[in-house]
Amino acid sequence: MNIVIDNMNISYNDIGEGTPVLLLHGWGSSKEVYGGIIKTLSGRCRLVALDFPGCGNSEIMNNPWTLDDYSNFVLKFMDAVGLENPIMMGHSHGGRVTLYMTATGMVDPPKIVLLDAAGLIPKKSLKQKFRAKSFKAIKRVLTLPVVRNFSSSLLEKARRHYGSADYNAAPEVLRKTLVSLVNTDIRDVLPNIKCPSLLIWGENDTATPLEDAKTIEKLISDSGLCVIKGTGHFSFCEKPYEANAIINSFI
């Protein structure tokens, strides 16, 4: 299915009937990541999963977005498809949007499900701090007026060398969006969340470490953490039977 939101053609799935559930995917992923969960819940839930702009089959935005932009976009999407007061489920970046919208009162869901969710700025290792400072120093030199006209290819090589895989794979508008998102820490608003909150996390997640999950669990009063042993950032895909059973029980 497709719908136009803010002049962008947005792809989404709308499957099943019953309790409404909105599923938000992670950075660089798509709605297809939720296939197993949708199959598990479709007998008793209306499951709506979208592709964020620039992901899956949705058109890309013209300008870089902030977390507020994503949240406002989700509100417009919910209104356009007639999705009222759904359970919110989000993986990684989708979890960040879910947390922020709930904590700031943009939505008041009956429950939320967080799958290896983002939203906290991780502590950088000495190696990561060194790489960041090195790139900033190189960028300052290569953007000086005297060399700017001759240095674009060198700057791009530096970006590829120092940037993450997600950063390097993204077009410029998404690169700037990613920088904004990873520098936004939402832990201060998380105590505002009062609805039942399920956290499912991979034991070996390196993108959003298990320590983040423990922090989020402490900050949300009515929350519980389930750790999937031997899995990483896509824990619910790596061990779907275990994750789907937990989600099915919670829903």
Secondary structure, 3 states (H helix, E strand, C coil): CEEEECCEEEEEEEECCCEEEEEECCCCCCHHHHHHHHHHHCCCEEEEEECCCCCCCCCCCCCCCCHHHHHHHHHHHHHHHCCCCCEEEEECHHHHHHHHHHHCCCCCCCCEEEECCCCCCCCCCHHHHHHHHHHHHHHHHHCCHHHHCCCHHHHHHHHHHHCCHHHHHCCHHHHHHHHHHHCCCCHHHHHHCCCCEEEEEECCCCCCCHHHHHHHHHHCCCEEEEEECCCCCCHHHHCHHHHHHHHHHHC
